[in-house]
Amino acid sequence: MRHVRGMLAALALCAGLAAHAGEPAISGGVFHVTPVRPVAQLLPLALAATPPVESGDFRPADLVELTALDPTIRLDIRYATSNNFLGTPVYSQARAFLQRPAAEALVRVQRSLAREGYGVLVHDGYRPWYVTRIFWDAMPPELHKYVADPAEGSRHNRGCAVDLTLYDLRSGRAVEMPSVYDEPTERAWPTYAGGTSEQRRMRDLLRHHMEAEGFSVYEFEWWHFDYRDWKAYRIGNVRFEDLGAGH
Ligand SMILES: [Zn+2]
């Protein structure tokens, strides 16, 4: 989903945006929407639809499964569960892919974080275009501002965007951040000054290590990072089912 505030409104990112009066329910930081039609009905329509045609020079896709590259990278793929804004799984497989240069950069992040006792816990990476289409079709029209327009695609479609947090290597548990994932409030902003000092320290530690390897944080979501090469890749629509391990 995308954020509607500010000049990045045209960009299609994760599921975050500012809360407004009269907007959908947010409980415990989580945004809930009732799909206008069941996802099971929208899926075949989205798979049959055609992504936007892009002109220009792009690199060939080279999507790599993150856990194949580094098994210590952990996953919590919310869109493969009911624990997401639609309350139902949209991915049929809990897997995460990035284009090879971004995936290799993330492995370097993982190694540098390990020296400080942390690892990365990935919520989402490459997102096939048809899933962006399902998000759009599932949303009531008055809420379309919350999701990426499939006519433009999402940065996740290009395979260089990753949503992630940290886990503690000793306990194996996710650390506490100033907001939960996909929380559409100011607490999600990487500049948010509230929360506890420890929550802000964890958020800033993640950002520091990601920036050192060429990722930049999205200004409204501490968990969303774009790799510097993201414009070099086309919108992708290959399903997870059609991507082999280590692909
Ligand atoms: Zn994202």
Residues whose N, C-alpha, C, O or C-beta is under 5 A from the ligand:
A	BS01	ZN	L13 C14 V162 D163 H224
